[in-house]
């Protein structure tokens, strides 16, 4: 078993395929980065590969990390906290979602980009914090209601959200509004504007 003391970076290793040495890994005190490792297999089921990893204190990055299978029922089944950026990019085969991932916190940016088959935010519904920016682009996601929920619940500021639909159009979200109606001495605060029948 691999027991690192700091960051793990596996970059430009096109023939690596067995990462089951990480199966006892529960925490990385630093970054976990896999980039250009297209033969790496992540989906050996519960208890294997990265399925016991609970926390990464730095950045978590998978960039062109596999062309095997990266599906939520068998991958990242324990990951709950990333202290830095959470990035998954350039994974275009057999990757639809991360439905069994219990992630609750991303301390930095959330980048979900150029993953052609990803079609939902499954695995991210439990997020209570996105500390940086959100970028979603180059996916098959059509329902962005989860992002609106994050904005409404102050998980992330709307100013830090940049999402694009399947046709490349930028998604527009409802922004939280805080206005005051000032009368003689009274101040009324409200958070939404609705059509008013008065003329």
Buried (B, 14 or more C-beta within 10 A) or exposed (E): EEEEEEBBEBEEBEEBBEBBEBBEBEEBBBBBBBBBBBBBBBBBEEEBBBBBBEBBBBBBBBBBBBBBBBBBEBBBBBBBBBBBBBBBBBBEEEBBBBBBBBBEBBBBBBBBBBBBBBBBBBBBBEBEEBBBBBBBBBBEBEEBEBBBEBBBEEBBBBEBBEBBBEEEEEBEBEEEEEEEEEEEEEEEEEEEEEEEEEE
